[in-house]
Amino acid sequence: MPPLMAEPAPIRLPLTQLKRGDRAMVAGASLSDEDRAVLQAMGLDERCTFTVCRAGAGGPCIIQLDATRLGLSPELAKRILTRPCDCPETGCRERGEGPTH
């Protein structure tokens, strides 16, 4: 019987490395408690998927979460790790509107 191969770890990229139109989920972050609380208050946490409207280190990173667009500074966006996904639509899983992966 051949040995079982472990699944590779999911890809985790800084938000600034995603391109317009990419869909992703938050996979972790190196944030202060204050920054984390502000993002959670705006609806961005590890239970939600989003679509990138604009990314890169040259200006604000803009993401769309449900019907809301959030603008994040490049400094903040590069500290947010994401897991790209091929989900068909954005939305927060907690509210039952998005993918279940």
SVG drawing of the C-alpha trace seen along z (x, -y; Angstrom):
<svg xmlns="http://www.w3.org/2000/svg" viewBox="-28 -56 33 58">
<polyline fill="none" stroke="black" stroke-width="0.4" points="0.0,0.0 1.5,-3.4 2.2,-5.9 -0.5,-8.5 0.6,-12.0 -0.3,-14.9 -2.3,-17.7 -0.2,-20.7 -0.8,-23.7 -3.3,-26.2 -1.7,-29.2 -1.5,-32.3 -0.8,-35.6 -0.7,-39.1 -3.7,-41.1 -1.4,-43.4 -0.4,-40.5 -3.9,-39.8 -5.2,-41.1 -8.4,-42.9 -11.2,-40.4 -9.6,-37.8 -11.7,-36.3 -10.3,-35.4 -10.8,-34.8 -8.8,-36.2 -6.3,-33.5 -4.6,-35.3 -3.1,-38.7 -0.3,-40.4 -2.5,-43.1 -2.9,-45.0 -6.0,-44.2 -7.3,-47.7 -6.8,-47.1 -8.4,-43.7 -11.4,-45.1 -11.9,-47.9 -11.8,-45.4 -14.3,-43.1 -16.6,-46.0 -16.5,-46.7 -17.4,-43.0 -14.0,-41.7 -12.9,-38.6 -11.9,-35.0 -15.5,-33.9 -16.0,-36.1 -15.0,-36.1 -14.4,-39.2 -13.5,-40.3 -10.5,-42.5 -11.4,-45.7 -7.9,-47.3 -4.7,-46.0 -1.0,-46.6 1.4,-48.6 1.0,-51.9 -2.2,-53.1 -5.2,-52.0 -6.4,-48.4 -10.1,-48.3 -12.1,-45.1 -15.8,-44.4 -17.5,-42.5 -21.2,-41.9 -22.5,-45.3 -19.8,-47.3 -16.5,-48.4 -13.7,-48.9 -10.5,-50.9 -7.4,-49.7 -4.0,-51.4 -1.2,-49.5 0.5,-49.1 -2.5,-47.5 -3.3,-45.4 0.2,-43.8 -0.3,-42.5 -3.5,-40.7 -2.9,-37.2 -5.4,-35.8 -6.4,-32.4 -7.5,-32.8 -10.6,-30.8 -12.6,-30.1 -16.0,-30.7 -18.8,-31.9 -19.8,-34.9 -18.7,-37.0 -20.4,-37.0 -20.1,-36.1 -20.6,-32.4 -22.0,-33.3 -25.0,-35.0 -25.4,-32.1 -24.8,-34.2 -21.5,-32.9 -19.5,-29.7 -19.0,-27.0 -15.3,-26.2"/>
</svg>
